[in-house]
Amino acid sequence: MELSQVPVAPARLPLLGHTIPVLTRPTAFFTSLSSLGGIVRIGVGPSRAYVVTDPLLVHSLLVKQADAFDKGRLFDKTRPFLGNGLLTSAGSFHLRQRRLMQPLFSPARITRYADRMARQARAMTAAWQPGTRVELAETLEELALTIVVGALLSTTASPRAGAEMRRSLRTVLHGVTTRTFLPDWWERLPTPGNRRFDAAAERLRGSLDELVRSTPPAVDPAVDPDGGTLLSVLLEAPGNAPSGEVDAQVRVDAQVRDELVSLLAAGFETTAAVLTAALYEIGRHPSVEDRLHTELDEVLGGTRAVTHRHLPGLRYTRCVIAETLRLYTPGWLITRRAVRDVALGGVRLPAGTSLFFSAEAIHRDPAVYPDPETFAPGRWLDRTVRDLPPGSYIPFGAGNRQCIGNTFALTEMAVILASVCSRWRLLRTTDAAPDVIHRAIHRISRLEMIAQPRPDDRASPP
């Protein structure tokens, strides 16, 4: 098919505002494109791009023909500020760094991380009293940041530094979305949004450099059986050892910062966003809440203290997480760009062609997910992701760029959800739907709920 024959979407990608674009019903927009074909040409500002709507073509884009595409404009805009970590790097360097860091996410380590996660989740709720009003989005972000920094660096950011990192990273990620859809010259203008973005990027780098400098290069195995951190892994890599040279140490520290900010960008706000959405949906679906509580009582028993040994039995808990990831996919919009002339689904795409796809729209295909707008965790009880057509469920991406921390994140979500819901019911303060933000991360912007302890007599005997 010639490019001129590719169907054109009935509207341009809707952008509102001057400093931060707000997408108007973006999931509905991308879902509507599926009726126009597997690849649809749209207008993005003054440019044209292509949206891939067919899951099989998305699978081809990410897996079968992955070497024909780089990560595209969204990641071009993150690289100058987030560095050259896993999120933005490419080619042989990306492969090398991924192999270096894979042991940090081994099954044995994640097993040990799980018990630490449970302790940190219990600490989060320790100050709750009956009737406490909890702002979940912010609370869960703080917990997720504590967990990922502790796992990767075996240290803890101070409350001040943690708050600064969360605030700055959120500003940077939101600003990146703006810059993806606006002309390059826009980011050189001294607009309030651009000034906020530049200041946040500088503060973020400073906070991370301070955190890295305060991290010991090695961990005593007697204290931490994991036996290594992100810093020690990179220091020990061939060609990275400082050997007393200051410039080499600076280079390693800079790479640790880049990798850390990549993993934070991919792993702390996203995890918090999914957990916030899960607790919101549990609170508005009594049948889901009852079934979840029944499972937690049976699996955890009277202790209600989650450990890694409980995770295999938390089947319905995992279904709740899978369904939340389907409807509230954090990385809802992904970009790619052809690095050479390539054909995709019978369409010839010249080198340099920009492509988009929305995992959140793909996750609403009624042919795969009956009644797709309904929150229904039970749909995952009788089938797994392996039972679905390729490309139909991609909350963590696919192929050689799939999120390295996907198992870590799924474990973290299960542990936190079980730790909270085994002891507490979270009640909505209003029937109004919360505001949902679609920028770099799809998330509920604010969610206040009332914490009520669950009666002890609902727990099974130990």
TAKATA-V78724 format. One record per residue. N is the residue number from 1. RES is the residue in one small letter. NEAR is the number of other C-alpha atoms within 12 Angstrom. Layout:
BEGIN
n=N res=RES near=NEAR
n=N res=RES near=NEAR
END
This chain:
BEGIN
n=1 res=m near=14
n=2 res=e near=16
n=3 res=l near=23
n=4 res=s near=13
n=5 res=q near=15
n=6 res=v near=26
n=7 res=p near=26
n=8 res=v near=26
n=9 res=a near=30
n=10 res=p near=18
n=11 res=a near=21
n=12 res=r near=27
n=13 res=l near=35
n=14 res=p near=23
n=15 res=l near=27
n=16 res=l near=18
n=17 res=g near=14
n=18 res=h near=19
n=19 res=t near=27
n=20 res=i near=32
n=21 res=p near=27
n=22 res=v near=24
n=23 res=l near=27
n=24 res=t near=20
n=25 res=r near=22
n=26 res=p near=30
n=27 res=t near=34
n=28 res=a near=21
n=29 res=f near=29
n=30 res=f near=42
n=31 res=t near=31
n=32 res=s near=26
n=33 res=l near=34
n=34 res=s near=31
n=35 res=s near=19
n=36 res=l near=24
n=37 res=g near=26
n=38 res=g near=31
n=39 res=i near=40
n=40 res=v near=38
n=41 res=r near=37
n=42 res=i near=31
n=43 res=g near=25
n=44 res=v near=26
n=45 res=g near=21
n=46 res=p near=13
n=47 res=s near=19
n=48 res=r near=25
n=49 res=a near=35
n=50 res=y near=41
n=51 res=v near=46
n=52 res=v near=45
n=53 res=t near=43
n=54 res=d near=38
n=55 res=p near=37
n=56 res=l near=26
n=57 res=l near=31
n=58 res=v near=39
n=59 res=h near=30
n=60 res=s near=26
n=61 res=l near=40
n=62 res=l near=36
n=63 res=v near=23
n=64 res=k near=19
n=65 res=q near=27
n=66 res=a near=29
n=67 res=d near=24
n=68 res=a near=27
n=69 res=f near=36
n=70 res=d near=33
n=71 res=k near=38
n=72 res=g near=32
n=73 res=r near=32
n=74 res=l near=34
n=75 res=f near=32
n=76 res=d near=28
n=77 res=k near=32
n=78 res=t near=35
n=79 res=r near=27
n=80 res=p near=20
n=81 res=f near=34
n=82 res=l near=40
n=83 res=g near=30
n=84 res=n near=30
n=85 res=g near=35
n=86 res=l near=42
n=87 res=l near=39
n=88 res=t near=35
n=89 res=s near=29
n=90 res=a near=26
n=91 res=g near=20
n=92 res=s near=13
n=93 res=f near=17
n=94 res=h near=23
n=95 res=l near=20
n=96 res=r near=19
n=97 res=q near=32
n=98 res=r near=32
n=99 res=r near=20
n=100 res=l near=29
n=101 res=m near=31
n=102 res=q near=28
n=103 res=p near=25
n=104 res=l near=35
n=105 res=f near=33
n=106 res=s near=20
n=107 res=p near=19
n=108 res=a near=19
n=109 res=r near=27
n=110 res=i near=33
n=111 res=t near=28
n=112 res=r near=26
n=113 res=y near=35
n=114 res=a near=38
n=115 res=d near=29
n=116 res=r near=32
n=117 res=m near=40
n=118 res=a near=36
n=119 res=r near=26
n=120 res=q near=32
n=121 res=a near=38
n=122 res=r near=28
n=123 res=a near=21
n=124 res=m near=25
n=125 res=t near=32
n=126 res=a near=18
n=127 res=a near=15
n=128 res=w near=25
n=129 res=q near=18
n=130 res=p near=21
n=131 res=g near=19
n=132 res=t near=23
n=133 res=r near=22
n=134 res=v near=30
n=135 res=e near=27
n=136 res=l near=37
n=137 res=a near=34
n=138 res=e near=30
n=139 res=t near=33
n=140 res=l near=40
n=141 res=e near=38
n=142 res=e near=36
n=143 res=l near=41
n=144 res=a near=44
n=145 res=l near=44
n=146 res=t near=38
n=147 res=i near=44
n=148 res=v near=44
n=149 res=v near=36
n=150 res=g near=30
n=151 res=a near=43
n=152 res=l near=47
n=153 res=l near=38
n=154 res=s near=34
n=155 res=t near=28
n=156 res=t near=27
n=157 res=a near=33
n=158 res=s near=20
n=159 res=p near=15
n=160 res=r near=14
n=161 res=a near=26
n=162 res=g near=34
n=163 res=a near=23
n=164 res=e near=28
n=165 res=m near=39
n=166 res=r near=39
n=167 res=r near=28
n=168 res=s near=33
n=169 res=l near=46
n=170 res=r near=36
n=171 res=t near=34
n=172 res=v near=39
n=173 res=l near=42
n=174 res=h near=36
n=175 res=g near=39
n=176 res=v near=39
n=177 res=t near=38
n=178 res=t near=36
n=179 res=r near=35
n=180 res=t near=35
n=181 res=f near=42
n=182 res=l near=30
n=183 res=p near=17
n=184 res=d near=18
n=185 res=w near=13
n=186 res=w near=21
n=187 res=e near=27
n=188 res=r near=16
n=189 res=l near=18
n=190 res=p near=14
n=191 res=t near=17
n=192 res=p near=17
n=193 res=g near=27
n=194 res=n near=26
n=195 res=r near=20
n=196 res=r near=27
n=197 res=f near=35
n=198 res=d near=28
n=199 res=a near=22
n=200 res=a near=29
n=201 res=a near=34
n=202 res=e near=23
n=203 res=r near=27
n=204 res=l near=37
n=205 res=r near=34
n=206 res=g near=23
n=207 res=s near=30
n=208 res=l near=38
n=209 res=d near=29
n=210 res=e near=23
n=211 res=l near=33
n=212 res=v near=35
n=213 res=r near=22
n=214 res=s near=19
n=215 res=t near=27
n=216 res=p near=21
n=217 res=p near=28
n=218 res=a near=26
n=219 res=v near=23
n=220 res=d near=15
n=221 res=p near=12
n=222 res=a near=10
n=223 res=v near=11
n=224 res=d near=21
n=225 res=p near=19
n=226 res=d near=31
n=227 res=g near=25
n=228 res=g near=33
n=229 res=t near=38
n=230 res=l near=43
n=231 res=l near=42
n=232 res=s near=33
n=233 res=v near=32
n=234 res=l near=40
n=235 res=l near=30
n=236 res=e near=21
n=237 res=a near=20
n=238 res=p near=14
n=239 res=g near=14
n=240 res=n near=27
n=241 res=a near=23
n=242 res=p near=21
n=243 res=s near=15
n=244 res=g near=11
n=245 res=e near=12
n=246 res=v near=13
n=247 res=d near=14
n=248 res=a near=18
n=249 res=q near=25
n=250 res=v near=21
n=251 res=r near=22
n=252 res=v near=33
n=253 res=d near=34
n=254 res=a near=30
n=255 res=q near=34
n=256 res=v near=43
n=257 res=r near=38
n=258 res=d near=35
n=259 res=e near=42
n=260 res=l near=42
n=261 res=v near=46
n=262 res=s near=36
n=263 res=l near=42
n=264 res=l near=43
n=265 res=a near=45
n=266 res=a near=39
n=267 res=g near=42
n=268 res=f near=42
n=269 res=e near=45
n=270 res=t near=46
n=271 res=t near=51
n=272 res=a near=49
n=273 res=a near=45
n=274 res=v near=46
n=275 res=l near=49
n=276 res=t near=44
n=277 res=a near=43
n=278 res=a near=47
n=279 res=l near=44
n=280 res=y near=42
n=281 res=e near=35
n=282 res=i near=35
n=283 res=g near=32
n=284 res=r near=26
n=285 res=h near=22
n=286 res=p near=20
n=287 res=s near=17
n=288 res=v near=28
n=289 res=e near=32
n=290 res=d near=22
n=291 res=r near=25
n=292 res=l near=40
n=293 res=h near=35
n=294 res=t near=25
n=295 res=e near=31
n=296 res=l near=40
n=297 res=d near=34
n=298 res=e near=25
n=299 res=v near=31
n=300 res=l near=33
n=301 res=g near=25
n=302 res=g near=20
n=303 res=t near=21
n=304 res=r near=32
n=305 res=a near=35
n=306 res=v near=38
n=307 res=t near=34
n=308 res=h near=31
n=309 res=r near=18
n=310 res=h near=29
n=311 res=l near=32
n=312 res=p near=20
n=313 res=g near=24
n=314 res=l near=35
n=315 res=r near=28
n=316 res=y near=33
n=317 res=t near=46
n=318 res=r near=36
n=319 res=c near=33
n=320 res=v near=41
n=321 res=i near=45
n=322 res=a near=38
n=323 res=e near=38
n=324 res=t near=44
n=325 res=l near=43
n=326 res=r near=41
n=327 res=l near=40
n=328 res=y near=44
n=329 res=t near=43
n=330 res=p near=39
n=331 res=g near=39
n=332 res=w near=38
n=333 res=l near=40
n=334 res=i near=41
n=335 res=t near=35
n=336 res=r near=36
n=337 res=r near=34
n=338 res=a near=31
n=339 res=v near=22
n=340 res=r near=19
n=341 res=d near=19
n=342 res=v near=23
n=343 res=a near=24
n=344 res=l near=36
n=345 res=g near=26
n=346 res=g near=16
n=347 res=v near=25
n=348 res=r near=22
n=349 res=l near=30
n=350 res=p near=22
n=351 res=a near=19
n=352 res=g near=23
n=353 res=t near=32
n=354 res=s near=37
n=355 res=l near=40
n=356 res=f near=43
n=357 res=f near=46
n=358 res=s near=46
n=359 res=a near=40
n=360 res=e near=41
n=361 res=a near=43
n=362 res=i near=46
n=363 res=h near=42
n=364 res=r near=35
n=365 res=d near=33
n=366 res=p near=16
n=367 res=a near=16
n=368 res=v near=25
n=369 res=y near=28
n=370 res=p near=16
n=371 res=d near=15
n=372 res=p near=22
n=373 res=e near=21
n=374 res=t near=21
n=375 res=f near=33
n=376 res=a near=31
n=377 res=p near=34
n=378 res=g near=26
n=379 res=r near=26
n=380 res=w near=29
n=381 res=l near=19
n=382 res=d near=14
n=383 res=r near=17
n=384 res=t near=19
n=385 res=v near=23
n=386 res=r near=13
n=387 res=d near=14
n=388 res=l near=21
n=389 res=p near=23
n=390 res=p near=26
n=391 res=g near=36
n=392 res=s near=35
n=393 res=y near=38
n=394 res=i near=42
n=395 res=p near=39
n=396 res=f near=35
n=397 res=g near=37
n=398 res=a near=27
n=399 res=g near=21
n=400 res=n near=28
n=401 res=r near=30
n=402 res=q near=23
n=403 res=c near=30
n=404 res=i near=33
n=405 res=g near=37
n=406 res=n near=29
n=407 res=t near=27
n=408 res=f near=37
n=409 res=a near=41
n=410 res=l near=37
n=411 res=t near=40
n=412 res=e near=48
n=413 res=m near=45
n=414 res=a near=44
n=415 res=v near=46
n=416 res=i near=46
n=417 res=l near=48
n=418 res=a near=47
n=419 res=s near=42
n=420 res=v near=42
n=421 res=c near=42
n=422 res=s near=44
n=423 res=r near=37
n=424 res=w near=37
n=425 res=r near=36
n=426 res=l near=39
n=427 res=l near=32
n=428 res=r near=29
n=429 res=t near=21
n=430 res=t near=14
n=431 res=d near=14
n=432 res=a near=11
n=433 res=a near=18
n=434 res=p near=23
n=435 res=d near=17
n=436 res=v near=29
n=437 res=i near=30
n=438 res=h near=32
n=439 res=r near=38
n=440 res=a near=40
n=441 res=i near=37
n=442 res=h near=41
n=443 res=r near=39
n=444 res=i near=35
n=445 res=s near=26
n=446 res=r near=24
n=447 res=l near=36
n=448 res=e near=32
n=449 res=m near=32
n=450 res=i near=25
n=451 res=a near=29
n=452 res=q near=24
n=453 res=p near=23
n=454 res=r near=25
n=455 res=p near=18
n=456 res=d near=17
n=457 res=d near=12
n=458 res=r near=23
n=459 res=a near=23
n=460 res=s near=20
n=461 res=p near=14
n=462 res=p near=13
END
